[in-house]
Amino acid sequence: MEDLMLNILIIDDDPVYRRLSSSILKEKFNVYTVDSPSAAFQILKNQQIDYVICDYRLPEMDGLDVLARIKADYPQVEVIMISDSGDMNTVIEALRRGAVDYFKKPFTPADIWMSIEKTRKYTELKKSYHSEKNKNTELKKIVDSEFGVEMIGSSKIISDTKNQMRMVAQTPDTSVLILGESGTGKELVARGIHNLSKRKDEFFGAVNMSAIPENLFESEFFGHKRGSFTGAISDKAGWFETANKGTLFLDEIGEMTPNLQVKLLRVLEDRTYTKVGTQASNNFDIRIVAATNKPIELISSGKEFRLDLFHRVGTFIIYLPPLRERKGDIPELVKYFVDMFARKMAKNINHIQPQVFELLQNYNFQGNIRELRNIIERAVILCFDGTLRTESFSLMNVFGAKETSNVRFDTYNLEEIEKQTILKALEISNFNKSEAARLLNIEWNALYRRMQKFGISIK
């Protein structure tokens, strides 16, 4: 089945040119012709028009005003302007108001067909762009649903962090440096700033700076032209081109070598880059959000990290506390992750045993929220009856639990380690032997035998 013919509307008060344009195009298009803007708007109101060819000099109103009204009322319609005037100011103004092309009278059939072909290609590119943008929007929704779009917690320190995110997001391009231990959610904060800003509909790029080899820095960030070096088999867009108008998240920036720090500093200061294999400089408009797990004292000392680069990326600093400093947020985080994984695994978990919250709040999360997330995911997998119990957390490292005694594990004697581990499990479970057995992942009678073996008694 052949494709349906496109509809073209010709607006021209000169009957000769009107008939000429119609005779050239009617073999491949459905052609409508009118001699005035009012007649054109009536056609546009009642017919699905794809392209408009509009004369600059018209009765009732000039062609530029007609163009402006068409683009306002029918933005999907592409407009080609024609006139006997060769004034470049008119050409520029027409293109500025949304015309896709412009040619002069007198014209030949080749002039019209060339303009129509350019318009067709432009339309296809625009459709492709919108298609990719929609895909990017859908991908963004998926990523946001996986990472979350907001900080979970109501403690004062997290409330302050949220306020800082909102404030800096309202600035157009202020650089942000996020400090915090691994697993505290630095990328989540970066995405949150992006989503709260006017750049939210543009690209968010995340780069692990510790994984960028020195010899590939220019290619990764500036892009390259095909054949510019061995292995460059095709053109490649770099991060500064891909994330233009959006946000670029530079994770683990503190792990960059001194040589790469110099290269990054130069491009951030100039706000320009040159693609490998070309001579032209390109400007970029990107908000830089960087992150590191190194302490502020080290990153700002100038010893391992350049002080001038620190001031360039650290215009606004956000500190993310470790989970052990915000344990009041753990119940809220647990409920969030349980709900998230239950939905993903199609499980109905409607109750969390109170001892679960107590267990997790007494745990020393060295991996912070990332570790909590992984622990909850495993627990949801093990949950089978709608109630999340402490049994599902049996593989938690009891050495990470909150120290409640003066015992120190500094011996290599296996029996002594086993004894001290049992004592710690009993302390964590408030000397509930059944609960302690679940923590140790053994049966209660096996725990009883070991307690007898080591002379452990509960008063």
Backbone hydrogen bonds, N-H to C=O, Kabsch-Sander energy under -0.5 kcal/mol:
donor,donor_aa,acceptor,acceptor_aa,energy
8,I,6,L,-0.5
8,I,30,N,-2.9
9,L,51,Y,-2.4
10,I,8,I,-0.5
10,I,32,Y,-3.2
11,I,9,L,-0.5
11,I,53,I,-3.1
12,D,10,I,-0.6
12,D,34,V,-2.2
18,R,14,D,-2.2
19,R,15,P,-2.4
20,L,16,V,-2.3
21,S,17,Y,-2.7
22,S,18,R,-2.0
23,S,19,R,-2.6
24,I,20,L,-1.9
25,L,21,S,-1.8
26,K,22,S,-2.1
28,K,25,L,-1.5
29,F,25,L,-1.5
30,N,6,L,-2.7
31,V,29,F,-0.7
32,Y,8,I,-2.9
34,V,10,I,-2.4
40,A,36,S,-1.8
41,F,37,P,-2.7
42,Q,38,S,-1.4
43,I,39,A,-1.8
44,L,40,A,-2.7
45,K,41,F,-1.7
46,N,42,Q,-1.4
47,Q,43,I,-2.6
49,I,47,Q,-1.0
50,D,7,N,-2.3
51,Y,7,N,-1.9
52,V,78,E,-2.5
53,I,9,L,-2.8
54,C,52,V,-0.6
54,C,80,I,-2.9
55,D,11,I,-2.6
56,Y,82,I,-2.3
58,L,56,Y,-0.7
61,M,59,P,-2.0
63,G,56,Y,-3.5
65,D,62,D,-0.6
66,V,62,D,-1.8
67,L,63,G,-2.7
68,A,64,L,-2.4
69,R,65,D,-2.1
70,I,66,V,-2.5
71,K,67,L,-2.5
72,A,68,A,-1.5
73,D,69,R,-2.8
74,Y,70,I,-3.4
77,V,74,Y,-2.2
78,E,50,D,-2.0
80,I,52,V,-3.4
81,M,101,D,-2.2
82,I,54,C,-2.5
83,S,103,F,-1.1
90,T,87,D,-0.5
91,V,87,D,-1.6
92,I,88,M,-3.0
93,E,89,N,-2.3
94,A,90,T,-2.4
95,L,91,V,-2.4
96,R,92,I,-2.4
97,R,93,E,-1.9
98,G,95,L,-1.1
99,A,94,A,-2.5
100,V,79,V,-2.6
101,D,79,V,-0.9
103,F,81,M,-2.1
105,K,83,S,-2.7
112,I,108,T,-1.7
113,W,109,P,-2.7
114,M,110,A,-2.5
115,S,111,D,-1.9
116,I,112,I,-2.8
117,E,113,W,-2.5
118,K,114,M,-2.2
119,T,115,S,-2.3
120,R,116,I,-2.7
121,K,117,E,-2.4
122,Y,118,K,-2.4
123,T,119,T,-2.6
124,E,120,R,-2.2
125,L,121,K,-2.4
126,K,122,Y,-2.5
127,K,123,T,-2.4
128,S,124,E,-2.5
129,Y,125,L,-2.6
130,H,126,K,-2.6
131,S,127,K,-2.3
132,E,128,S,-2.6
133,K,129,Y,-2.7
134,N,130,H,-2.4
135,K,131,S,-2.2
136,N,132,E,-2.6
137,T,133,K,-2.3
138,E,134,N,-2.5
139,L,135,K,-2.9
140,K,136,N,-2.6
141,K,137,T,-2.0
142,I,138,E,-2.1
143,V,139,L,-2.9
144,D,140,K,-3.0
145,S,141,K,-2.2
146,E,142,I,-1.5
147,F,143,V,-3.2
148,G,144,D,-2.5
153,G,151,M,-0.5
159,S,155,S,-2.5
160,D,156,K,-2.5
161,T,157,I,-1.5
162,K,158,I,-2.5
163,N,159,S,-2.0
164,Q,160,D,-2.2
165,M,161,T,-2.4
166,R,162,K,-2.3
167,M,163,N,-2.3
168,V,164,Q,-2.5
169,A,165,M,-1.8
170,Q,166,R,-0.8
170,Q,167,M,-0.8
171,T,168,V,-1.1
176,V,288,I,-2.1
177,L,316,F,-2.7
178,I,290,A,-2.8
179,L,177,L,-0.5
179,L,318,I,-2.9
180,G,292,T,-1.4
184,T,181,E,-1.5
189,V,185,G,-1.8
190,A,186,K,-2.1
191,R,187,E,-2.8
192,G,188,L,-2.2
193,I,189,V,-2.5
194,H,190,A,-2.1
195,N,191,R,-2.9
196,L,192,G,-1.6
197,S,193,I,-0.7
197,S,194,H,-1.0
200,K,197,S,-1.4
202,E,199,R,-2.4
205,G,203,F,-0.5
205,G,247,T,-2.7
207,V,249,F,-3.1
209,M,207,V,-1.0
209,M,251,D,-2.5
211,A,208,N,-1.7
212,I,209,M,-1.2
216,L,213,P,-1.4
217,F,214,E,-1.1
220,E,216,L,-2.8
221,F,217,F,-2.6
222,F,218,E,-2.9
223,G,218,E,-0.9
223,G,219,S,-0.9
224,H,236,K,-1.7
225,K,276,V,-2.3
227,G,232,A,-3.1
228,S,225,K,-2.0
232,A,229,F,-2.4
233,I,231,G,-1.8
236,K,224,H,-2.7
238,G,222,F,-0.5
239,W,220,E,-1.9
240,F,221,F,-2.1
241,E,238,G,-0.6
242,T,238,G,-2.8
243,A,239,W,-2.7
244,N,241,E,-0.9
245,K,285,D,-2.5
246,G,243,A,-2.6
247,T,203,F,-2.2
248,L,287,R,-2.7
249,F,205,G,-3.8
249,F,247,T,-0.5
250,L,248,L,-0.6
250,L,289,V,-2.7
251,D,207,V,-2.5
251,D,249,F,-0.9
253,I,250,L,-0.6
253,I,291,A,-2.4
255,E,252,E,-1.7
256,M,253,I,-1.4
261,Q,257,T,-2.1
262,V,258,P,-1.7
263,K,259,N,-1.7
264,L,260,L,-2.6
265,L,261,Q,-2.5
266,R,262,V,-2.2
267,V,263,K,-1.8
268,L,264,L,-2.2
269,E,265,L,-2.1
270,D,266,R,-2.1
271,R,267,V,-1.9
272,T,267,V,-0.6
273,Y,282,N,-2.1
275,K,280,A,-0.5
276,V,223,G,-2.5
278,T,275,K,-1.9
282,N,273,Y,-2.9
284,F,271,R,-1.6
286,I,284,F,-0.5
287,R,246,G,-2.1
288,I,286,I,-0.5
289,V,248,L,-2.5
289,V,287,R,-0.6
290,A,176,V,-3.1
291,A,250,L,-2.1
292,T,178,I,-1.9
298,L,295,P,-0.8
299,I,295,P,-2.3
300,S,296,I,-1.7
301,S,298,L,-1.0
304,E,298,L,-0.5
310,F,306,R,-2.2
311,H,307,L,-2.1
312,R,308,D,-1.3
313,V,309,L,-2.5
314,G,310,F,-2.0
316,F,175,S,-1.3
318,I,177,L,-2.6
320,L,179,L,-3.4
320,L,318,I,-0.5
325,E,322,P,-1.8
326,R,323,L,-1.7
329,D,326,R,-2.2
330,I,327,K,-1.4
333,L,329,D,-2.4
334,V,330,I,-3.1
335,K,331,P,-2.3
336,Y,332,E,-2.0
337,F,333,L,-2.6
338,V,334,V,-2.8
339,D,335,K,-2.4
340,M,336,Y,-2.3
341,F,337,F,-2.7
342,A,338,V,-2.5
343,R,339,D,-2.1
344,K,340,M,-2.0
345,M,341,F,-2.2
346,A,343,R,-0.9
347,K,342,A,-2.9
349,I,347,K,-0.9
350,N,348,N,-0.7
350,N,386,G,-1.4
351,H,386,G,-1.4
353,Q,388,L,-2.9
356,V,353,Q,-2.0
357,F,353,Q,-0.8
358,E,354,P,-1.7
359,L,355,Q,-2.7
360,L,356,V,-2.5
361,Q,357,F,-2.3
362,N,358,E,-1.1
363,Y,360,L,-1.2
364,N,400,G,-4.1
365,F,363,Y,-1.1
366,Q,364,N,-1.4
368,N,365,F,-1.0
369,I,183,G,-1.0
370,R,183,G,-1.2
370,R,367,G,-0.8
371,E,367,G,-1.1
372,L,368,N,-2.1
373,R,369,I,-2.9
374,N,370,R,-2.0
375,I,371,E,-2.5
376,I,372,L,-2.6
377,E,373,R,-2.3
378,R,374,N,-2.1
379,A,375,I,-2.2
380,V,376,I,-2.6
381,I,377,E,-1.8
382,L,378,R,-1.9
383,C,379,A,-1.3
388,L,351,H,-2.8
389,R,387,T,-0.7
392,S,389,R,-1.3
393,F,390,T,-2.1
394,S,391,E,-1.2
396,M,393,F,-1.7
398,V,396,M,-0.8
400,G,397,N,-2.3
401,A,398,V,-1.2
402,K,362,N,-5.9
410,D,408,R,-1.5
414,L,412,Y,-0.7
417,I,413,N,-2.5
418,E,414,L,-2.6
419,K,415,E,-2.4
420,Q,416,E,-2.7
421,T,417,I,-2.3
422,I,418,E,-2.1
423,L,419,K,-2.4
424,K,420,Q,-2.4
425,A,421,T,-2.5
426,L,422,I,-2.3
427,E,423,L,-2.2
428,I,424,K,-2.7
429,S,425,A,-2.0
430,N,427,E,-1.5
431,F,426,L,-4.2
432,N,429,S,-0.8
433,K,431,F,-0.8
436,A,432,N,-2.8
437,A,433,K,-2.3
438,R,434,S,-1.7
439,L,435,E,-2.1
440,L,436,A,-2.0
441,N,437,A,-0.6
441,N,438,R,-0.8
442,I,437,A,-2.4
447,L,443,E,-1.9
448,Y,444,W,-2.2
449,R,445,N,-2.1
450,R,446,A,-2.0
451,M,447,L,-2.4
452,Q,448,Y,-2.1
453,K,449,R,-2.3
454,F,450,R,-2.2
455,G,451,M,-0.5
455,G,452,Q,-0.7
456,I,451,M,-3.0
457,S,455,G,-0.5
459,K,457,S,-0.6
